[in-house]
Amino acid sequence: MSKGMNHNSLKRLNRSIILNKIFEKQPVSRKDVALQTGLTPGVVSRFVGELISCGIVREIGVDTSQKRSGGPNPILLSINSGAPYIISINIGVKILMISLVNLQAKIIDNEFHQIEENWEFESLITNIKKSMKNIESKQNINISRDVLAIGVSIGGIVHSENGIIVWHNLKSLRNYPIKTFLEQNLGLPVFIDNIVQAMALAEAWFGKGKDVDKFAFVYVGSIVGSAIVIDGKILNGKRNLVGQIGHNIIDINGPVCSCGHNGCLEIFTSSLALVKEAKNLFISGENSLLKNYIESSEQITIDLIVKAADAGDSECLQMLVRRGEHLGKAIAGIVNLFDPSLVILALEGNFSESEFKIINRVYKEHVIYPDSSPAVIKRDHNIGESLIIAAASLAIQQVFSPKLSIEENINDEVTVSLRK
């Protein structure tokens, strides 16, 4: 037993090791889990029994892939696709998404609500509770029994450990204890982080960063940010500011950003910035292909800008060229500073191949040792689905950690919870 580790701590650690190996190698037998973890077959069997009894792991059948000279074929294990579940909550700029997600990161059910401008958390709780009740009824589950935890992603800067929103565009939310507020109102453990870091964590667990030791994740949507993931964990820094590239100043004489500074990267590259520029183009009466697709400037989206650019609209193309150049330089800065093995780039909406080529060209021009620099790959995704999985990943990560507690009461009933 490790020095300073008591019996219960060692149990939770061994359970976590076994559960992570099942997740990583599923479908996998008890014997192979023992061989790959170095734990004894008896220890593995005991903890697998616990994990099956509480529904986290299930037996899915006999392994018939290999012929055996004697004895029965081993039974294969996988993470359960049913209960227990996770509730995912994404608090976006305009949309509140509440979803039921299983431990395989598959979305079971969704509820959506419009968010009013200058909202406060008290006004959201009613919609969250209503959605949880609706999901409970539609899926015929009991949330207090069948849901382990809630994962929440939100814009701004979040202190993930104590669950406080350090900074947000809405001044009323700054220094707000969101974790405590939600736990008191919803009665379940809550794990929270900002949207970009949550999306990066989802890439580490379920996406293109799953087998990468160190990668950078860059997101460009209504907000612009990045995250550094090392061995499956987010690098936060003392003030949780690692990756705030959206607020790096690239033009000191540029427009004022929401953070109060002039000329931040986000003010030039976010989807909101490009849509605003395209609206001005549309209203000014310029001869734009956008007018072939819509009747009002309010209908302009980032996808329409990409569509017009790909169809030959010179003004829309120049918007993407300028953005691509800014992003290429920003990504080079991240690589020069953190030296990751891979860069995953996620853009809201459709990718323009011409913009992606510009990003890569400018990145190579500004990165140190371009011949050996890490690849920049694009993340093709449905933004709504990605945000749901991102928030869920914050809680799923905790299920696979030593925080997971499984107890049996005097009536032989097994309860599972996440220790604080």
C-alpha positions as CSV (number, residue, x, y, z in Angstrom):
1,M,0.0,0.0,0.0
2,S,1.3,3.4,-0.9
3,K,2.5,5.6,2.0
4,G,-0.2,8.0,3.1
5,M,-2.9,6.0,1.2
6,N,-5.6,4.4,3.4
7,H,-7.5,1.2,2.5
8,N,-10.5,3.1,1.1
9,S,-8.3,5.3,-1.1
10,L,-6.5,2.3,-2.5
11,K,-9.8,0.6,-3.2
12,R,-11.0,3.7,-5.2
13,L,-7.7,3.9,-7.0
14,N,-7.8,0.2,-8.1
15,R,-11.5,0.5,-9.1
16,S,-10.6,3.6,-11.2
17,I,-7.7,1.7,-12.9
18,I,-9.9,-1.2,-13.8
19,L,-12.8,1.0,-15.0
20,N,-10.5,3.1,-17.2
21,K,-9.0,-0.1,-18.7
22,I,-12.4,-1.4,-19.6
23,F,-13.3,1.9,-21.1
24,E,-10.0,2.0,-23.1
25,K,-10.1,-1.6,-24.4
26,Q,-13.8,-2.5,-24.5
27,P,-14.9,-5.1,-25.2
28,V,-12.4,-6.8,-22.9
29,S,-12.2,-9.8,-20.6
30,R,-11.5,-9.8,-16.9
31,K,-8.3,-11.8,-17.7
32,D,-7.0,-9.2,-20.1
33,V,-7.9,-6.4,-17.7
34,A,-5.8,-8.2,-15.0
35,L,-2.9,-8.7,-17.5
36,Q,-2.9,-5.1,-18.7
37,T,-3.2,-3.5,-15.2
38,G,-1.0,-5.8,-13.2
39,L,-3.7,-6.4,-10.7
40,T,-4.5,-9.9,-9.6
41,P,-7.4,-11.7,-11.2
42,G,-9.2,-11.9,-7.9
43,V,-9.0,-8.1,-7.4
44,V,-10.2,-7.5,-10.9
45,S,-13.1,-9.9,-10.5
46,R,-14.2,-8.3,-7.2
47,F,-14.2,-4.8,-8.5
48,V,-15.8,-5.8,-11.8
49,G,-18.6,-7.4,-9.8
50,E,-19.2,-4.1,-8.0
51,L,-19.2,-2.2,-11.3
52,I,-21.7,-4.6,-12.8
53,S,-23.9,-4.5,-9.7
54,C,-24.2,-0.7,-9.9
55,G,-24.8,-0.7,-13.7
56,I,-21.6,1.0,-14.8
57,V,-20.2,-2.1,-16.5
58,R,-22.0,-4.9,-18.3
59,E,-21.2,-8.3,-19.7
60,I,-21.9,-8.4,-23.4
61,G,-21.3,-12.0,-24.3
62,V,-18.6,-14.6,-24.8
63,D,-15.4,-14.0,-26.7
64,T,-15.5,-16.3,-29.7
65,S,-12.7,-14.6,-31.6
66,Q,-10.0,-17.0,-30.4
67,K,-10.1,-20.8,-30.3
68,R,-9.3,-22.2,-26.9
69,S,-7.8,-25.7,-26.2
70,G,-9.7,-26.1,-23.0
71,G,-12.0,-24.3,-20.6
72,P,-14.8,-21.8,-21.3
73,N,-14.3,-18.7,-23.5
74,P,-13.9,-15.6,-21.4
75,I,-16.9,-13.2,-21.0
76,L,-16.4,-9.7,-22.5
77,L,-17.0,-6.5,-20.6
78,S,-18.0,-3.0,-21.8
79,I,-19.2,0.3,-20.3
80,N,-23.0,0.2,-19.9
81,S,-25.0,2.1,-22.5
82,G,-27.9,2.5,-20.1
83,A,-28.2,3.9,-16.6
84,P,-26.4,5.4,-14.8
85,Y,-26.5,8.6,-16.9
86,I,-25.1,12.1,-16.9
87,I,-27.0,15.3,-17.3
88,S,-25.3,17.7,-19.7
89,I,-26.0,21.5,-19.5
90,N,-24.6,23.9,-21.9
91,I,-25.2,27.6,-21.2
92,G,-24.5,29.3,-24.5
93,V,-24.9,32.9,-25.8
94,K,-28.5,32.4,-26.9
95,I,-29.4,28.7,-26.3
96,L,-29.7,26.6,-23.1
97,M,-29.2,22.9,-23.8
98,I,-30.1,20.2,-21.3
99,S,-29.4,16.6,-22.3
100,L,-29.3,13.1,-21.0
101,V,-26.0,11.3,-22.0
102,N,-24.7,7.9,-21.2
103,L,-21.2,7.0,-20.1
104,Q,-20.3,6.1,-23.7
105,A,-21.0,9.8,-24.5
106,K,-24.1,8.9,-26.6
107,I,-26.9,11.5,-26.4
108,I,-30.1,9.9,-25.2
109,D,-32.4,13.0,-25.1
110,N,-32.3,16.7,-25.5
111,E,-34.2,19.8,-24.4
112,F,-33.6,23.4,-25.7
113,H,-34.5,26.8,-24.5
114,Q,-33.9,30.3,-25.8
115,I,-31.8,32.5,-23.4
116,E,-33.0,36.0,-22.9
117,E,-30.5,38.9,-23.0
118,N,-29.0,39.9,-19.6
119,W,-30.3,36.7,-18.0
120,E,-29.6,35.6,-14.5
121,F,-29.2,32.1,-13.1
122,E,-32.4,32.2,-11.1
123,S,-34.3,32.6,-14.4
124,L,-32.6,29.4,-15.8
125,I,-33.3,27.1,-13.0
126,T,-37.0,26.9,-13.9
127,N,-36.2,25.8,-17.4
128,I,-33.5,23.3,-16.3
129,K,-35.8,21.7,-13.8
130,K,-38.6,21.6,-16.3
131,S,-36.4,19.9,-18.9
132,M,-35.1,17.4,-16.4
133,K,-38.7,16.5,-15.5
134,N,-39.5,16.1,-19.2
135,I,-36.5,13.9,-19.9
136,E,-37.4,11.8,-16.8
137,S,-40.9,11.3,-18.2
138,K,-39.9,10.6,-21.8
139,Q,-37.1,8.1,-20.9
140,N,-39.0,6.5,-18.0
141,I,-36.2,7.0,-15.6
142,N,-35.7,8.4,-12.0
143,I,-33.1,11.2,-12.2
144,S,-32.3,11.0,-8.5
145,R,-31.6,7.3,-8.9
146,D,-30.3,6.9,-12.5
147,V,-28.2,10.1,-12.9
148,L,-24.7,10.2,-11.3
149,A,-23.8,13.9,-11.9
150,I,-24.2,17.0,-14.0
151,G,-21.6,18.5,-16.3
152,V,-22.0,22.2,-17.1
153,S,-20.2,24.3,-19.7
154,I,-20.4,28.0,-20.0
155,G,-18.6,30.9,-21.7
156,G,-16.1,33.1,-19.8
157,I,-13.4,32.2,-17.4
158,V,-14.3,29.5,-14.9
159,H,-12.4,28.3,-11.8
160,S,-13.3,24.6,-12.3
161,E,-12.2,23.5,-8.8
162,N,-14.5,25.8,-6.8
163,G,-17.0,26.3,-9.5
164,I,-16.9,30.1,-9.6
165,I,-17.3,32.1,-12.8
166,V,-14.3,34.4,-12.6
167,W,-15.2,36.5,-15.7
168,H,-18.2,36.7,-18.0
169,N,-19.5,39.1,-20.6
170,L,-22.5,39.7,-18.3
171,K,-21.2,41.6,-15.3
172,S,-23.9,40.1,-13.0
173,L,-22.3,36.7,-13.5
174,R,-18.7,37.6,-12.5
175,N,-17.5,35.9,-9.4
176,Y,-20.7,33.9,-9.3
177,P,-20.6,30.6,-7.4
178,I,-22.4,28.6,-10.1
179,K,-21.4,25.1,-8.8
180,T,-22.8,25.7,-5.4
181,F,-26.0,27.3,-6.7
182,L,-26.7,24.5,-9.1
183,E,-26.0,21.7,-6.6
184,Q,-28.3,23.3,-4.1
185,N,-31.1,23.7,-6.6
186,L,-30.7,20.4,-8.5
187,G,-29.5,18.0,-5.8
188,L,-26.7,16.3,-7.8
189,P,-22.9,16.8,-7.9
190,V,-22.0,19.5,-10.5
191,F,-18.7,19.7,-12.5
192,I,-18.2,22.9,-14.5
193,D,-15.7,24.5,-16.9
194,N,-15.7,26.9,-19.7
195,I,-16.9,25.8,-23.1
196,V,-13.6,25.6,-24.9
197,Q,-11.9,23.5,-22.1
198,A,-14.9,21.2,-22.0
199,M,-14.7,20.7,-25.7
200,A,-11.0,19.9,-25.4
201,L,-11.6,17.4,-22.7
202,A,-14.2,15.7,-24.9
203,E,-11.6,15.4,-27.7
204,A,-9.3,13.8,-25.2
205,W,-11.9,11.2,-24.1
206,F,-13.9,10.6,-27.2
207,G,-12.4,12.4,-30.2
208,K,-9.2,12.9,-32.2
209,G,-7.1,13.6,-29.1
210,K,-7.9,10.2,-27.5
211,D,-4.5,8.6,-28.0
212,V,-2.4,11.8,-28.1
213,D,-0.2,12.6,-25.1
214,K,-0.2,16.4,-25.5
215,F,-2.4,18.4,-27.9
216,A,-3.7,21.9,-28.4
217,F,-7.4,22.5,-29.1
218,V,-8.5,25.7,-30.8
219,Y,-12.1,26.7,-31.1
220,V,-13.4,29.6,-33.2
221,G,-17.1,30.3,-32.9
222,S,-19.0,33.1,-31.2
223,I,-16.1,33.0,-28.8
224,V,-12.4,32.2,-29.6
225,G,-10.3,30.2,-27.3
226,S,-7.9,27.3,-26.9
227,A,-6.9,24.7,-24.4
228,I,-3.9,22.5,-23.7
229,V,-4.4,18.9,-22.9
230,I,-1.7,16.8,-21.3
231,D,-2.2,13.1,-20.6
232,G,-6.0,13.5,-20.8
233,K,-6.1,16.5,-18.4
234,I,-6.6,20.2,-19.0
235,L,-3.7,22.5,-18.2
236,N,-5.3,25.3,-16.2
237,G,-2.6,27.5,-14.7
238,K,-2.8,29.4,-11.4
239,R,-5.7,31.7,-12.5
240,N,-7.4,29.3,-15.0
241,L,-6.2,31.5,-17.9
242,V,-4.2,29.0,-20.0
243,G,-5.5,29.1,-23.6
244,Q,-7.2,32.5,-23.5
245,I,-5.9,33.3,-27.0
246,G,-9.1,35.1,-28.0
247,H,-8.0,38.0,-25.8
248,N,-4.5,38.3,-27.1
249,I,-4.1,41.7,-28.6
250,I,-3.2,41.7,-32.3
251,D,-4.0,45.4,-33.1
252,I,-3.8,47.9,-30.3
253,N,-5.8,50.4,-32.4
254,G,-8.5,47.8,-33.2
255,P,-12.1,47.8,-32.0
256,V,-13.0,47.4,-28.4
257,C,-13.5,43.8,-27.3
258,S,-16.0,42.5,-24.7
259,C,-13.1,42.2,-22.3
260,G,-12.5,46.0,-22.5
261,H,-9.3,45.9,-24.4
262,N,-8.7,47.0,-28.0
263,G,-7.9,44.7,-30.9
264,C,-8.2,41.2,-29.4
265,L,-8.0,38.2,-31.7
266,E,-11.7,37.4,-31.0
267,I,-12.9,40.8,-32.2
268,F,-11.4,39.9,-35.7
269,T,-12.0,36.2,-36.0
270,S,-15.1,35.1,-34.1
271,S,-18.2,34.1,-36.1
272,L,-20.0,37.1,-34.6
273,A,-17.4,39.5,-35.9
274,L,-17.6,38.0,-39.4
275,V,-21.4,38.1,-39.4
276,K,-21.3,41.7,-38.3
277,E,-19.0,42.6,-41.1
278,A,-21.2,40.7,-43.6
279,K,-24.3,42.5,-42.4
280,N,-22.6,45.9,-43.0
281,L,-21.7,44.7,-46.5
282,F,-25.2,43.6,-47.2
283,I,-26.8,46.8,-45.9
284,S,-24.4,49.0,-47.8
285,G,-25.7,47.7,-51.1
286,E,-22.5,46.2,-52.2
287,N,-22.9,43.6,-55.0
288,S,-22.6,40.5,-52.9
289,L,-23.7,36.9,-53.6
290,L,-25.2,36.9,-50.2
291,K,-28.3,38.6,-51.8
292,N,-28.8,35.5,-53.8
293,Y,-29.5,33.5,-50.7
294,I,-31.3,35.8,-48.3
295,E,-33.6,38.8,-48.2
296,S,-32.5,40.4,-44.9
297,S,-29.2,41.0,-43.2
298,E,-30.6,39.3,-40.1
299,Q,-30.5,36.0,-41.9
300,I,-26.7,36.1,-42.4
301,T,-24.8,33.2,-40.7
302,I,-21.2,32.1,-40.8
303,D,-22.3,29.2,-43.1
304,L,-23.7,31.6,-45.6
305,I,-20.5,33.6,-45.6
306,V,-18.5,30.4,-46.3
307,K,-21.0,29.5,-49.0
308,A,-20.8,32.9,-50.7
309,A,-17.0,32.8,-50.5
310,D,-16.8,29.4,-52.1
311,A,-19.1,30.6,-54.9
312,G,-16.8,33.4,-55.7
313,D,-17.9,36.4,-53.6
314,S,-14.7,38.4,-53.3
315,E,-15.7,40.3,-50.2
316,C,-16.7,37.2,-48.3
317,L,-13.6,35.5,-49.4
318,Q,-11.4,38.3,-48.1
319,M,-13.1,38.0,-44.7
320,L,-12.1,34.4,-44.5
321,V,-8.6,35.2,-45.8
322,R,-8.0,37.8,-43.1
323,R,-9.4,35.4,-40.5
324,G,-7.3,32.6,-41.7
325,E,-4.1,34.7,-41.5
326,H,-4.9,35.8,-38.0
327,L,-5.6,32.2,-36.9
328,G,-2.5,30.8,-38.6
329,K,-0.3,33.2,-36.6
330,A,-2.2,32.5,-33.3
331,I,-1.8,28.7,-33.8
332,A,1.9,29.2,-34.5
333,G,2.2,31.1,-31.2
334,I,0.5,28.3,-29.3
335,V,2.8,25.7,-30.8
336,N,5.9,27.8,-30.2
337,L,4.9,28.2,-26.5
338,F,3.6,24.8,-25.6
339,D,5.1,22.4,-28.2
340,P,2.1,20.0,-28.5
341,S,2.1,16.8,-30.6
342,L,-1.1,17.9,-32.4
343,V,-3.4,20.9,-33.0
344,I,-7.1,20.3,-33.3
345,L,-9.0,23.2,-34.9
346,A,-12.8,23.4,-34.6
347,L,-14.7,26.2,-36.4
348,E,-18.3,26.9,-35.8
349,G,-20.2,26.1,-39.0
350,N,-18.8,24.7,-42.3
351,F,-15.1,24.8,-43.1
352,S,-13.9,26.7,-46.1
353,E,-11.1,24.6,-47.7
354,S,-9.5,27.8,-49.0
355,E,-9.4,29.3,-45.5
356,F,-8.0,26.1,-44.0
357,K,-5.2,26.2,-46.6
358,I,-4.4,29.8,-45.6
359,I,-4.4,28.9,-41.9
360,N,-1.9,26.1,-42.5
361,R,0.3,28.2,-44.8
362,V,0.5,31.1,-42.4
363,Y,1.0,28.7,-39.5
364,K,4.0,27.1,-41.2
365,E,5.4,30.6,-42.0
366,H,5.4,31.6,-38.3
367,V,6.1,28.4,-36.4
368,I,9.6,27.4,-35.2
369,Y,11.1,24.5,-37.2
370,P,8.1,24.1,-39.6
371,D,9.4,20.9,-41.1
372,S,8.9,19.1,-37.8
373,S,6.0,21.1,-36.5
374,P,2.8,19.3,-35.3
375,A,-0.1,18.8,-37.8
376,V,-3.1,21.1,-37.6
377,I,-6.2,19.0,-38.2
378,K,-9.8,20.2,-38.5
379,R,-12.5,18.9,-36.4
380,D,-15.6,18.3,-38.5
381,H,-18.5,18.4,-36.1
382,N,-22.1,19.2,-35.4
383,I,-21.6,22.2,-33.0
384,G,-24.7,21.4,-30.9
385,E,-23.8,17.8,-30.4
386,S,-20.2,18.7,-29.6
387,L,-21.3,21.2,-26.9
388,I,-23.5,18.5,-25.3
389,I,-20.7,15.9,-25.2
390,A,-18.3,18.5,-24.0
391,A,-20.4,19.4,-20.9
392,A,-21.1,15.7,-20.3
393,S,-17.3,14.9,-20.4
394,L,-16.7,17.1,-17.4
395,A,-18.8,14.7,-15.3
396,I,-17.9,11.5,-17.2
397,Q,-14.2,12.2,-16.4
398,Q,-15.1,12.2,-12.7
399,V,-16.9,8.8,-12.9
400,F,-13.7,7.2,-14.1
401,S,-11.6,8.9,-11.4
402,P,-11.0,7.7,-7.8
403,K,-13.9,9.9,-6.7
404,L,-16.3,7.2,-7.6
405,S,-17.7,5.5,-4.5
406,I,-19.7,2.3,-4.4
407,E,-21.3,1.2,-1.2
408,E,-23.5,-1.7,-0.1
409,N,-26.0,-1.1,2.7
410,I,-27.4,-3.6,5.2
411,N,-30.1,-4.6,2.7
412,D,-27.5,-5.6,0.1
413,E,-28.5,-2.6,-2.0
414,V,-25.7,-1.0,-3.9
415,T,-25.4,2.8,-4.2
416,V,-23.0,4.7,-6.3
417,S,-21.9,8.3,-5.9
418,L,-19.2,10.8,-6.6
419,R,-17.2,11.8,-3.5
420,K,-16.4,15.5,-3.2
